[in-house]
Amino acid sequence: MKFLEAVFETLLWNSRFVIIVAVVGSLLSGFAIFYMATVDVVNLFGHALHYADSSLTDEARKALHDSTVTHIVEVVDGYLLATVMLIFSLGLYELFISDIDQAHGTKSSSKILVINNLDDLKSRLAKVILMILIVTLFEEALNMTLSTPLDLVYLGASIALIALALYLTHASEHGMGKEEAPGGDAPEKHGH
């Protein structure tokens, strides 16, 4: 009976390696999005070079300007999404498979790979997804035509909700209600 239990537990524990599929898939997806965003940047520069063309009318120049700004926002969105996929891939690998030995001891690993459990991974992903939503709202706001006063109210409300989301994200990261000392650390409490 002990032998069967040991075999089953070994199989059960090794089943975590199925996560490799998600790690590789996420990594490849991230690379694909990085590639697409980079191609968009190259094409963007090609279009932006025409901005100084003296044959452009003011309307055409304004349209090119607006189109360029919109494309830049889309590129930022693409890079943020690629970053989500990369963080997700690294986090899954660290959580389920093994520590990434080459990353530990480097300066950048302390910023990227502070993922000790699924909550840490969810928190990191949520922050980047929030940034993607902010960029997407910015992109939509650029193309928005304010035809009624209610449209302006909706735009203002969406900006207020984004500000609230950023505030709550920051507050949850640093602890609500805790005052920080000038050095960034919470003040020490001394007993009386």
N, C-alpha and C positions, 0 to 999 in steps of 0.2 A: 504493500500500500504506500509506504514511504517513497519507493522508487517511482510509482506512477505520479505521486504528488510532486516529486522533484522534477520529473519530465514535463508535467503540465505547467508548473511554475516557470520553468526555463522557456517553454514555448510562449507562455503568456508574456513574460518579460521581454523576450526577443521580438514580439509582435510590434513593439514600439518602432522598429526599423521601417515599418510601412510609411512612417512620416517622411522618409527620404523622398517619396514620390511628391509630397507637398512641398518639400524644401527645393527640389530640383525644378518642379513646375513653377513655383513662385519666383525662383531665381531667373529662369528663362523668360517668364512674363515680364519681370522687371527689366531685363536686358532688352526685350522687344520694345517696351515703352520708352526706355532711354534712347534706343535707336530711332524710333519714330519722332520723338521730341527733338532730337538732334537734326534729323532731316528737315523738320519744320523750321528750325533755327536757320539752317543753310538757305532754305527757300525764302525765309523772311528777309534775310540780308539781300537776296536778289531783288525782291520787291522794294525794299527800302532804298536801294541805290537809285531808283527812279524818282525818288522824292525831290531831288534837286533839279530834275528835268525842267528846263525853262518853258517847254511847250505845254506843261500842265496848267489847266485852269485852276482857279481857287477852289472850285467845287471838287474837282478831281483830286487836288492835293489834300483837301479835308477828308475825302473818302478814303484815300490811301493812308492818311494818318490814323483815322479811326480803325481801319482794317488792320493796320500794323499793330496798334495797341491791343486790339482783340486777339490777334495771333500771339502776341507776347504773353498775354494772360493764359492762353491755351497751352503754350509751351511750359509756363510755370506749373500749370495744372498737371501736365504730363510728367514733368520731373518729380513733382510731389507724389504722384501715384506710383511712379517707378521706385521712389524711396520707400513707400509703404510696402511694396512687394519685397524689397531688399531687407528691410527690418523684419518683416514677417518671416522670411526665409531664414535669416540668421537666428532669430528668436526661437523658431521651431527647432532648429538644429541644436541650439544650446540647451533647450529645455528637455528634449526627448532623446537625443542621440549622445552628444558629448560636448564638452567645452571645446572651443576653438583655440587650440594651444598657441597658434601664432598671434592671436589677437590679445591674449593676456599679457600684461606688462607694457603694452603700447599705450600711448596717450589717447588715441582715438577710441580705443575699446572702452575706456571708462565713460565715454559719451554715448556710444552706440549700444554696447552690450551690457547695459545694466538691467538685465532681464533675469530675475530669479524665479519667477513663477508666471502662470498664465495671466494673472492680474497685471503684472508689469508689462507684459506683451500687449494686452488689451489697452492699457493706458497709453503706451507709446503709439500704437496704431490709431487710437481715438484722437490723439493730438494732431497727427498728420492728416487724418481724414477731416478734422475740423478745419485745418488750413486749406484743404482742397475745397471744402464747401465755401469758405470765405472767398477764395479765388474765383470759384464758379459764380457766386453772388456778384462779385465785382465785374466779371465778364458780362453777366446779364444786365447789370446796372448800366454798363457802357452802352448797351444796345437798346435800353429801355426808352420809350417815348412817354413822357408824362403828359397825358391828355386831360386828366381830371385831377382835382385836388386829392381824391382818394388814392390815386397812384402815388402821389408824393407821401401820403400817410403810410402806405404799404412799404415804400422804400425806407422811410425813417424807422418804421417798426422793425424791418428786417435788419437794419444797421444796429438798432438798440438790442435786438436779440443776439446778434453776433457778439456785441460788446459784453453782454451778460454771459454768454457761453465762454468767452475768453477769460472773463473775471472768475467765473466758477472753476474753470480748468486751472487757472493760476492759484486760486485759493485752495483747491483740493490738493495741489502739489505741495504747497508750502504750509498747509494746515490752516484752517479757518480760525481767526481770532487770535492767532499767535503773533505777537509782535516780534520783529526781527531786530537784532542788534545791528549797528552800522556795518559790521563785517559780514553780515548775511546769516549769522548763527542766531538761534533763539537765545534770549538772555537766560543765564543760569539762575535757578531759584536757590536762595540760601535759607537754611533753616534758622529759626530764632531760638 
